Amino acid sequence: MQPICRDIVAALQPDDELLNEVEIVLDSTGVVHGQFGFVEAYQGKKAEIEEWLSDPREPERVFAERHMRDLDRQIAADQCRSMEEHELRKRAYENLAEDQAACAPAEDADGH
């Protein structure tokens, strides 16, 4: 898909709205797994785009530079979101454990 996208970028003006569609195609990930699945997927996409920086055609280089900046922002946002979600799940679990302990029947001196 990359060679086709490169040729499309070369044929378009830098402000053409179709470049957004090219970004969508390049960024599609399919199924991701794990807490940082999107982070890892976007890092892979960034690595794939990096070779465009050495393309002799200026439109590809300009597109790659801009798209890599966008991917950096997306990676940072997804990493932050994943860490926040992990912390929220951790706190919810801790609160649940505390609530369950508070609701447990009290034992008497004989352990009953």
N, C-alpha and C positions, 0 to 999 in steps of 0.2 A: 504494500500500500504506500510505503514511503516514496518510491520513485514517482508514482502518479501524483502524489501530493506535492512533491518538489516541482514537477512540471507545471502543475496548476499554479503554484505560488509564482513561478517564473513568468507565467502568462498574465497575471493580474497586476493591477495598480496597487501600490502600498495601502491605499485607503479603501480598497474594495471590500464590501461586506462579506463576500464569499470566503475571505480569509478566516472569518470566524467559523465557517463550516469546516474548513480544512483543520483548524485547531480541534474541533469536536471529533473529527475522524482520527486525528493523531492521538488524542487523549483517551479514546475509548479503551477501557480496561477489561471488560468482562467481569468475571467473578473474582473478588479479592478475598483473602483469608487473613485472620489474625487482627490483633489490636491496631497494628500499623500497616494494614494491607494497602490502603490507598497511598500512604506515604511511600512505601516500597514501589508500588506501581508507577507513581509519578516520577520517582527517581530513575526508574528504568526508562520512562518516556523521555526524560531530560537527557539521559545518556545517548539515546537514539538520535535525538535532535542535534546533539553536540557536533556530530560530523558535518552537519550543514554549514557550520561556521567556516569550513575550509572550501566551500563551494565557490567556483570562480564567478558565479552569477550573484550580483549584489542583492537582488530581491530575496533570494534564499537566505543569505547571511543576515539581512535586516530582520526578516521574519523569524529566523532562529534565535537571534538575540532577544527580540521582544517576547517570543514564546517561552524561552528559557527563564526570563524574569517572571513571567506569569506562573510558570511551573514552580519556581522557587517560592512565590507567595502561596500557592496552593499547598505545597509541601509543608510549609510552616503552619498554615492554618489547620491542615488535617492533623499534623503532629500535635498541635496544641489541643485540638478538639479531642483527639484520642486520649491524651493524658488526662484531660478534665473528666471525660467519661469514665476512665479507669478509676480515678479518685472518687467520683460520685458513687460508682458501684461498690467500691471498698467501704465507703462510709455507710452506705445503705446496709451492707452486710453486717458491719459492726453494730449499727443501731438495732438491727433485727436480733442479733445475738444478745444485746443488752436487754431488749424488750422481753425476749424469751426467758432470760435469767430472772428478770423482775417478776414475771408471771408464774414462775415455778413455785410449787407449794414449799413452804418452809419446813425444814426437818426439825424434829424435836431433839432433845438431848440424847436420845437413844439412837438417832440416825434414821428415824421414821418420819 
